[in-house]
């Protein structure tokens, strides 16, 4: 396993901010950006081991990309980071996930607190179809029991839709059904919905795989903007996307029926231009996977 500190990787998104070294100052509210640290994660589904002693630090204010061929455990690892792994009845886990010095799997910690602090955006956009755009954004407040006045809700809806890159497209139809938006707009609505509960980390599981190139570019620009306020971890099969948006990268591999491990991790540019492991070079250059 090889590791280097994150340094600047120039994105290929015209006009987008440059993803650079982890930012420590935090968003406008003054709260420091969060570091997420997975330690010796081993995971099973029933008797099948899918991850073996995976450790990875996802730096505060960075976009970390998880790459690797299908079936190597990267999506399972992502779900472990906010305790979604527990939703599968046969799932078991060993190891720890630390968010700014606290283990989210500590029995004293509430599940809802982990989900509030570490949000998730899925591969397929999943807005609540019977809810309006406004109601979709505010849905997380109900789930977490957060109370807010009408004016506070209005401000939150606008702020989250602005951060999600959707406000200008929907500000005149906030009461229209969220399910009536295009695929790319629905995904940005899901991002806005995740932001409403003020997460410290945002997990994204192939968020652009079902989108056209134009929508993909908008989502990437949105991610680069959001990294100023929230730590992001993204699973992607798109090597160009990983190079464009991430400053850190981790290459997962599960060979010949063995559980997934991290072969190499570190600075994205270094991994793409001068990887330390031949298997990493083969994968990022499209020779397998």
C-alpha positions in Angstrom: 0.0 0.0 0.0 1.3 3.4 -1.0 0.3 6.7 0.4 1.2 10.4 -0.3 -0.2 13.7 0.9 -2.9 15.3 -1.2 -1.7 18.1 -3.5 -3.4 20.1 -6.2 -4.8 18.3 -9.2 -5.9 20.6 -12.0 -9.5 19.8 -13.1 -10.6 19.6 -16.7 -13.9 21.4 -15.8 -13.7 24.9 -17.5 -14.3 27.7 -15.0 -14.5 25.3 -12.0 -12.5 25.8 -8.8 -9.3 23.9 -8.6 -9.5 20.9 -6.2 -6.4 21.3 -4.0 -4.9 20.5 -0.7 -7.4 19.8 2.1 -9.0 23.0 3.4 -9.1 23.3 7.2 -10.9 26.6 7.8 -14.4 25.2 7.2 -17.6 26.8 5.8 -18.9 30.3 6.5 -20.3 29.2 9.9 -16.8 28.7 11.2 -17.0 25.0 11.8 -13.9 23.1 10.8 -14.2 20.7 7.8 -14.3 17.1 8.8 -11.7 14.3 8.4 -13.1 10.8 8.0 -10.8 7.9 9.0 -11.6 4.3 8.3 -9.4 1.9 10.3 -8.9 -1.8 9.6 -12.3 -2.3 8.0 -13.2 -5.9 7.3 -16.8 -6.7 6.1 -18.8 -9.7 5.4 -22.2 -10.6 3.8 -23.0 -13.8 5.5 -20.0 -16.1 5.2 -18.5 -14.1 2.3 -15.8 -11.6 3.2 -15.9 -8.6 0.9 -13.3 -6.3 2.4 -10.1 -7.2 4.3 -8.5 -4.7 6.7 -9.0 -1.6 4.7 -7.7 1.6 6.2 -8.1 5.0 4.5 -8.0 8.6 5.7 -10.3 11.0 3.7 -8.9 14.4 4.4 -11.0 17.4 5.4 -12.0 19.6 2.5 -10.8 17.1 -0.1 -12.6 15.1 -2.7 -11.5 11.5 -2.4 -12.3 9.2 -5.3 -12.7 5.4 -4.8 -11.8 3.6 -8.0 -11.6 -0.1 -9.0 -13.3 -2.7 -11.1 -16.9 -3.9 -10.3 -17.1 -6.3 -7.3 -14.0 -5.0 -5.5 -15.9 -3.7 -2.5 -15.6 0.1 -3.0 -19.4 0.7 -2.8 -19.6 -1.5 0.3 -16.8 0.5 1.8 -18.7 3.8 1.0 -21.8 2.5 2.7 -19.9 1.5 5.8 -18.8 5.1 6.1 -22.3 6.1 7.3 -23.5 2.8 8.7 -25.7 1.9 5.7 -24.0 -1.5 5.7 -26.1 -2.3 8.8 -29.3 -2.3 6.6 -28.3 -5.6 5.1 -29.4 -8.4 7.6 -26.5 -10.7 6.8 -23.9 -7.9 7.0 -21.1 -7.9 9.6 -18.3 -5.5 10.2 -15.0 -5.3 12.1 -13.0 -2.1 12.4 -13.7 1.6 13.1 -14.8 4.7 11.3 -13.7 7.9 13.0 -15.3 11.3 12.2 -13.1 14.0 13.8 -11.9 11.8 16.6 -15.2 10.0 17.4 -16.0 6.4 16.3 -19.4 6.5 14.5 -19.9 2.8 15.4 -19.4 3.4 19.1 -22.5 1.8 20.8 -23.1 5.1 22.6 -23.5 6.9 19.3 -27.0 7.2 17.7 -27.4 6.0 14.2 -29.4 9.1 13.2 -26.4 11.3 14.3 -24.1 9.4 11.9 -26.5 9.7 9.0 -27.0 13.4 9.7 -23.3 14.1 9.8 -22.4 11.8 6.8 -24.9 12.2 4.0 -25.3 10.0 0.9 -26.2 10.6 -2.8 -26.9 7.4 -4.7 -26.2 6.2 -8.2 -29.8 6.6 -9.4 -31.5 9.9 -8.5 -34.2 9.2 -5.9 -36.3 12.3 -5.2 -39.6 11.6 -3.4 -41.9 11.7 -6.5 -45.1 12.7 -4.6 -43.3 15.7 -2.9 -42.7 19.1 -4.4 -39.2 20.4 -5.1 -39.4 22.4 -1.9 -40.7 19.5 0.2 -37.9 17.3 -1.2 -35.2 19.7 0.1 -36.9 19.9 3.5 -37.6 16.2 3.9 -34.4 15.6 6.0 -35.7 18.1 8.6 -38.7 15.9 9.3 -36.6 12.7 9.4 -34.2 14.3 11.9 -36.9 16.1 13.9 -35.3 19.5 13.2 -37.7 22.4 13.7 -37.6 25.6 11.7 -39.8 28.6 11.0 -41.3 29.2 7.6 -38.7 31.9 6.8 -35.9 29.7 8.0 -37.2 26.9 5.7 -37.4 29.3 2.8 -33.9 30.4 3.3 -32.7 26.8 3.6 -34.4 25.8 0.5 -32.8 28.6 -1.5 -29.4 28.1 0.0 -29.4 24.3 -0.6 -30.7 24.6 -4.2 -28.0 27.3 -4.9 -25.3 25.0 -3.5 -26.8 22.1 -5.5 -26.5 24.2 -8.7 -30.3 24.0 -9.3 -31.8 27.3 -7.9 -31.9 29.3 -11.1 -33.6 26.5 -13.0 -36.4 25.8 -10.4 -36.9 29.0 -8.3 -40.1 29.8 -10.0 -41.6 26.3 -9.6 -40.7 25.2 -6.2 -44.1 23.6 -5.7 -43.8 21.4 -8.8 -43.2 17.7 -8.3 -39.6 16.8 -7.8 -40.2 13.7 -9.9 -41.0 15.9 -12.9 -37.4 17.2 -13.2 -34.9 15.8 -15.7 -32.4 13.1 -14.5 -29.6 15.6 -14.0 -31.9 18.0 -12.2 -33.2 15.2 -10.0 -29.7 14.3 -9.0 -28.9 17.9 -8.1 -32.2 18.0 -6.1 -31.0 14.9 -4.2 -27.7 16.7 -3.5 -29.6 19.8 -2.2 -31.8 17.5 0.0 -28.6 15.9 1.5 -27.2 19.4 2.3 -30.3 20.5 4.1 -29.3 18.7 7.4 -25.8 20.3 7.2 -23.7 17.1 6.8 -20.0 17.3 7.4 -19.3 14.6 4.9 -21.1 13.8 1.6 -20.8 10.3 0.1 -21.6 9.9 -3.6 -22.0 6.5 -5.2 -21.5 6.9 -8.9 -23.7 10.0 -9.0 -23.2 10.6 -12.7 -23.4 7.0 -14.1 -27.0 7.5 -15.3 -26.6 11.0 -16.6 -25.7 12.5 -20.0 -22.4 14.4 -20.5 -23.9 17.8 -20.0 -25.5 16.9 -16.7 -22.4 15.1 -15.6 -20.3 18.3 -16.1 -22.8 20.3 -14.0 -22.7 17.7 -11.2 -18.9 17.8 -11.3 -18.8 21.6 -11.1 -21.2 21.3 -8.2 -19.0 18.9 -6.4 -16.0 21.1 -6.8 -17.9 24.0 -5.3 -19.3 21.9 -2.4 -15.8 20.8 -1.4 -15.3 24.3 0.1 -17.9 23.4 2.7 -18.1 19.6 3.0 -15.7 16.7 2.7 -16.6 14.5 -0.3 -16.0 10.8 -1.0 -17.1 9.6 -4.4 -17.2 6.1 -6.0 -16.7 6.3 -9.8 -15.8 4.0 -12.7 -15.0 7.0 -14.8 -11.2 7.6 -14.7 -11.5 10.9 -16.4 -14.0 12.0 -13.7 -11.7 10.9 -10.9 -8.9 12.9 -12.5 -11.1 16.0 -12.9 -12.7 16.3 -9.5 -10.6 14.5 -6.9 -7.4 15.5 -5.1 -7.0 12.1 -3.4 -7.7 8.6 -4.8 -7.8 5.0 -3.6 -7.6 2.0 -5.9 -9.6 -1.0 -4.7 -9.0 -4.5 -6.1 -10.4 -8.0 -5.3 -8.5 -10.6 -7.3 -9.4 -14.3 -7.9 -12.3 -14.4 -5.4 -10.4 -12.7 -2.6 -11.9 -9.9 -0.6 -11.3 -6.3 -1.6 -8.2 -4.4 -0.5 -6.7 -1.0 -1.3 -3.8 -1.6 -3.6 -2.6 2.1 -3.6 -3.9 5.4 -2.4 -2.7 9.0 -2.3 -2.5 12.1 -4.5 -4.7 11.6 -7.6 -2.3 13.2 -10.1 0.6 11.0 -8.8 -1.5 7.9 -9.0 -2.5 8.6 -12.6 0.9 9.8 -13.8 3.3 7.7 -11.8 1.6 4.9 -9.9 3.7 2.9 -7.5 1.9 -0.4 -8.3 1.8 -2.0 -11.7 -1.8 -3.0 -11.1 -2.8 0.6 -10.5 -1.1 1.6 -13.8 -2.9 -1.1 -15.7 -6.3 0.0 -14.3 -6.0 3.7 -14.7 -4.7 3.3 -18.3 -7.6 1.0 -19.2 -5.8 -2.3 -19.6 -8.3 -4.1 -17.4 -11.5 -3.4 -15.4 
